[in-house]
Amino acid sequence: MRDFRPGLMGVGSSDAALDRLTITIDRHQAFWQTFIARFNTSKSG
């Protein structure tokens, strides 16, 4: 995921933008994983 173009998001530092994006994706993944896990347990229970 290093073929990130610096001017893509209009931010001077592409690394900072990439870190922010990665953190956001990680948070969303954790949220969806817990959400799906709860949904599956409630559905099977």
JOGI-V206468 format. One record per residue. N is the residue number from 1. RES is the residue in three letters. OMEGA is omega in whole degrees, -180 to 180 (none if undefined). Layout:
# JOGI-V206468
n-><N & N>
res-><RES & RES>
omega-><OMEGA & OMEGA>
This chain:
# JOGI-V206468
n-><1 & 2 & 3 & 4 & 5 & 6 & 7 & 8 & 9 & 10 & 11 & 12 & 13 & 14 & 15 & 16 & 17 & 18 & 19 & 20 & 21 & 22 & 23 & 24 & 25 & 26 & 27 & 28 & 29 & 30 & 31 & 32 & 33 & 34 & 35 & 36 & 37 & 38 & 39 & 40 & 41 & 42 & 43 & 44 & 45>
res-><MET & ARG & ASP & PHE & ARG & PRO & GLY & LEU & MET & GLY & VAL & GLY & SER & SER & ASP & ALA & ALA & LEU & ASP & ARG & LEU & THR & ILE & THR & ILE & ASP & ARG & HIS & GLN & ALA & PHE & TRP & GLN & THR & PHE & ILE & ALA & ARG & PHE & ASN & THR & SER & LYS & SER & GLY>
omega-><-176 & 178 & -176 & -178 & -176 & -176 & -173 & -176 & 179 & 179 & -178 & -179 & -178 & -179 & 180 & 180 & -180 & 178 & 178 & -179 & -180 & 180 & 179 & -180 & 179 & -180 & -179 & 179 & 179 & 179 & -177 & 180 & 179 & 180 & -179 & 180 & 178 & -179 & -179 & -179 & -180 & -179 & -177 & -178 & none>
